[in-house]
Amino acid sequence: MKAIVSFYVDYGRMGELDGLFICDKEALEKLYGKEVYFGEVLGKHSEVSLEMDASLFQIKTEDQDFIAKFIEIMGDGTISGYNPFDYIDEDESEEEEED
């Protein structure tokens, strides 16, 4: 089941990371507990790495008809901002599939 999800984390004076994206709800739940490295997204030498948990995400809608129409018009994936799925280490993802 797909969902439109918002992502938000506040780093105070350094800035914030936020995003809006479409993903499978099951994949989002599997993301919880994983460490995601975003790189220097808040400026040089910022080195942002964050453990994902449910408090960082808000499901905006799970209305499958709406999401299907939205994907038809706008495409699938990241709508705006940062999508943690874009920053998952490919090697880590492959290891989990093998387990």
C-alpha positions as CSV (number, residue, x, y, z in Angstrom):
1,M,0.0,0.0,0.0
2,K,1.4,3.4,-1.0
3,A,1.4,6.5,1.1
4,I,2.4,10.1,0.7
5,V,4.7,10.8,3.5
6,S,6.4,14.0,4.9
7,F,9.8,13.9,6.6
8,Y,11.1,16.5,8.9
9,V,14.0,17.0,11.3
10,D,15.1,20.2,12.9
11,Y,18.8,20.9,13.6
12,G,18.3,24.3,15.2
13,R,20.6,27.0,13.9
14,M,22.2,24.6,11.4
15,G,19.0,24.2,9.5
16,E,16.4,21.5,8.9
17,L,15.8,18.6,6.5
18,D,12.3,18.1,5.2
19,G,10.8,16.3,2.3
20,L,7.6,15.0,0.8
21,F,7.6,11.7,-1.1
22,I,5.6,8.6,-2.1
23,C,6.6,5.2,-0.8
24,D,5.2,1.8,0.2
25,K,4.1,2.0,3.8
26,E,5.8,-1.4,4.4
27,A,9.1,0.0,3.1
28,L,8.8,3.0,5.4
29,E,8.3,0.8,8.4
30,K,11.4,-1.3,7.4
31,L,13.4,2.0,7.4
32,Y,12.8,2.6,11.1
33,G,16.0,1.9,13.1
34,K,18.3,2.2,10.2
35,E,21.1,4.8,10.1
36,V,20.9,7.0,7.0
37,Y,23.8,9.2,5.9
38,F,22.8,12.4,4.1
39,G,26.3,13.8,3.6
40,E,27.0,17.5,4.0
41,V,23.4,18.6,3.3
42,L,23.5,21.4,5.9
43,G,26.7,22.9,4.6
44,K,30.4,22.1,4.4
45,H,31.5,19.8,7.2
46,S,28.0,19.1,8.5
47,E,28.1,15.3,7.9
48,V,24.5,14.6,8.7
49,S,23.7,11.0,9.7
50,L,20.4,10.1,11.4
51,E,18.7,7.0,12.8
52,M,15.3,6.8,11.3
53,D,12.3,6.5,13.5
54,A,8.5,7.0,13.3
55,S,8.7,10.5,14.9
56,L,10.4,11.9,11.8
57,F,7.6,11.0,9.4
58,Q,4.0,11.9,9.0
59,I,1.7,10.0,6.7
60,K,-0.3,12.6,4.8
61,T,-2.6,10.2,2.9
62,E,-3.1,6.6,2.2
63,D,-6.0,7.2,-0.2
64,Q,-4.9,4.9,-3.0
65,D,-7.2,6.5,-5.6
66,F,-5.7,10.0,-4.9
67,I,-2.2,8.6,-4.9
68,A,-2.7,6.8,-8.2
69,K,-4.0,10.0,-9.8
70,F,-1.1,12.0,-8.3
71,I,1.4,9.5,-9.7
72,E,-0.2,9.7,-13.1
73,I,0.2,13.5,-13.1
74,M,3.4,14.1,-11.2
75,G,5.3,10.8,-11.2
76,D,6.4,8.4,-8.5
77,G,9.0,9.1,-5.8
78,T,10.2,12.3,-4.3
79,I,7.8,15.2,-4.6
80,S,10.0,17.8,-2.9
81,G,12.9,18.1,-0.5
82,Y,14.8,15.1,1.0
83,N,13.8,11.5,0.7
84,P,15.7,9.2,3.0
85,F,15.3,6.3,0.6
86,D,17.5,8.3,-1.8
87,Y,20.3,8.2,0.8
88,I,20.3,4.5,1.8
89,D,23.6,2.8,1.1
90,E,23.0,0.3,-1.8
91,D,25.3,-2.3,-0.1
92,E,23.2,-2.2,3.0
93,S,20.0,-2.7,1.0
94,E,21.4,-5.7,-0.8
95,E,22.6,-7.3,2.5
96,E,19.1,-7.1,3.9
97,E,17.5,-8.7,0.8
98,E,19.9,-11.7,1.1
99,D,19.0,-12.3,4.8
